[in-house]
Amino acid sequence: MPRLLAIDYGTKRTGIAVTDPEQIIATALETVPTHKLFDFLKDYFKKEIVEGVIIGMPKGLDNQDTHSTSAVRGVIKRFQKEFEGIPVYEHDERFTSALAMQSMLMGGTSKKDRREKSNLDKVSATIILQSFMESRR
């Protein structure tokens, strides 16, 4: 079975998570510099079959767009042009950073690793992916 891949887009770094081939478990994959995101995706799609990509959509508490929303929409448009055969799903990413930090704390992640923002980005992408999978059940 093909995988699902989730993206937690940021202006500097982008967290990426994937499912196992059976789409049961979401796992943190990588954090890449945002300017290298599409190169990373091209390489990854050569190695793995991906059924769909989930992109965290930033929204405010009032469900209004944030300062990051337009950038994410731009990434979605570019993705759809470059990878026409792979569907893109938007998924609410509110609270994912806070949940990621909480899960790192509960998982016993060291203070040094929690300070590393790339780890937070990967875990946030994993939470987006897990939430998307649960919403489909």
C-alpha positions as CSV (number, residue, x, y, z in Angstrom):
1,M,0.0,0.0,0.0
2,P,1.2,3.5,-0.6
3,R,2.1,5.9,2.2
4,L,0.6,9.2,3.3
5,L,3.0,12.1,3.8
6,A,2.4,15.2,6.0
7,I,4.0,18.6,5.8
8,D,4.2,21.2,8.6
9,Y,5.3,24.1,6.5
10,G,7.4,26.9,7.9
11,T,9.2,29.8,6.4
12,K,12.6,28.5,7.5
13,R,12.1,24.8,8.2
14,T,9.5,22.3,7.2
15,G,8.7,19.2,9.2
16,I,7.7,16.0,7.3
17,A,6.1,12.8,8.6
18,V,4.9,9.6,6.8
19,T,2.8,6.6,7.5
20,D,4.0,3.0,7.2
21,P,2.9,1.3,4.0
22,E,-0.3,0.0,5.7
23,Q,-1.2,3.6,6.8
24,I,-1.5,2.6,10.5
25,I,1.3,4.5,12.2
26,A,2.4,8.1,11.6
27,T,6.2,8.6,12.1
28,A,8.4,11.7,12.0
29,L,10.6,11.6,8.9
30,E,12.7,14.7,8.5
31,T,13.0,18.4,8.9
32,V,14.3,20.1,5.8
33,P,15.2,23.7,5.1
34,T,12.1,25.1,3.4
35,H,14.0,26.2,0.3
36,K,14.9,22.6,-0.3
37,L,11.5,21.1,0.3
38,F,10.6,20.4,-3.3
39,D,14.0,18.8,-4.0
40,F,13.4,16.6,-0.9
41,L,9.9,15.6,-2.1
42,K,11.1,14.8,-5.6
43,D,13.8,12.4,-4.2
44,Y,11.3,10.9,-1.7
45,F,8.6,10.3,-4.4
46,K,11.2,8.4,-6.5
47,K,11.8,5.9,-3.6
48,E,8.3,5.6,-2.1
49,I,4.8,5.5,-3.4
50,V,2.7,8.2,-1.8
51,E,-1.1,8.2,-2.0
52,G,-1.7,11.7,-0.7
53,V,0.0,14.6,1.0
54,I,-1.5,16.4,4.0
55,I,-0.5,20.0,4.5
56,G,-1.1,21.7,7.9
57,M,-3.2,24.8,7.3
58,P,-2.6,27.6,9.7
59,K,-5.7,29.2,11.1
60,G,-6.3,31.4,14.1
61,L,-8.5,30.5,17.1
62,D,-11.3,32.3,15.3
63,N,-10.8,30.1,12.3
64,Q,-9.5,33.1,10.3
65,D,-6.4,33.1,8.1
66,T,-3.1,33.8,9.8
67,H,0.0,35.6,8.4
68,S,1.2,32.1,7.3
69,T,-1.9,30.9,5.5
70,S,-1.2,32.6,2.1
71,A,2.3,31.1,2.1
72,V,0.9,27.6,2.7
73,R,-1.7,28.1,-0.1
74,G,1.2,29.1,-2.4
75,V,3.0,25.9,-1.6
76,I,-0.1,23.9,-2.3
77,K,-0.5,25.5,-5.7
78,R,3.2,24.8,-6.5
79,F,2.8,21.2,-5.3
80,Q,-0.2,20.6,-7.5
81,K,1.7,21.8,-10.5
82,E,4.8,19.8,-9.8
83,F,3.1,16.6,-8.6
84,E,-0.1,16.4,-10.5
85,G,-0.9,12.8,-9.7
86,I,-0.7,13.2,-5.9
87,P,-3.8,14.6,-4.2
88,V,-3.2,17.3,-1.5
89,Y,-5.4,17.6,1.6
90,E,-5.4,20.6,3.9
91,H,-5.7,19.8,7.6
92,D,-6.1,22.2,10.6
93,E,-2.8,22.6,12.3
94,R,-4.0,24.7,15.3
95,F,-2.3,23.7,18.5
96,T,0.1,21.2,16.9
97,S,3.2,23.0,18.1
98,A,1.9,23.0,21.7
99,L,0.8,19.3,21.4
100,A,4.2,18.5,19.9
101,M,6.1,20.1,22.8
102,Q,3.8,18.3,25.3
103,S,4.3,14.9,23.7
104,M,8.1,15.5,23.7
105,L,8.0,16.3,27.4
106,M,5.8,13.3,28.2
107,G,8.1,11.1,26.1
108,G,11.1,12.1,28.1
109,T,12.9,14.1,25.4
110,S,15.9,15.8,26.8
111,K,15.9,19.6,27.2
112,K,18.6,19.9,24.6
113,D,16.5,18.0,22.0
114,R,13.4,20.0,22.9
115,R,15.3,23.2,22.2
116,E,16.1,21.9,18.7
117,K,13.3,23.4,16.7
118,S,13.7,20.9,13.9
119,N,12.6,18.2,16.3
120,L,9.4,20.1,17.1
121,D,8.7,20.6,13.4
122,K,8.9,16.8,12.8
123,V,6.7,16.0,15.7
124,S,4.2,18.6,14.6
125,A,4.0,17.0,11.2
126,T,3.4,13.7,12.8
127,I,0.5,15.1,14.9
128,I,-1.0,16.6,11.7
129,L,-0.8,13.2,10.0
130,Q,-2.1,11.3,12.9
131,S,-5.0,13.7,13.3
132,F,-5.8,13.4,9.5
133,M,-5.8,9.6,9.7
134,E,-8.1,9.6,12.7
135,S,-10.5,12.0,11.0
136,R,-10.9,9.5,8.1
137,R,-11.9,6.6,10.3
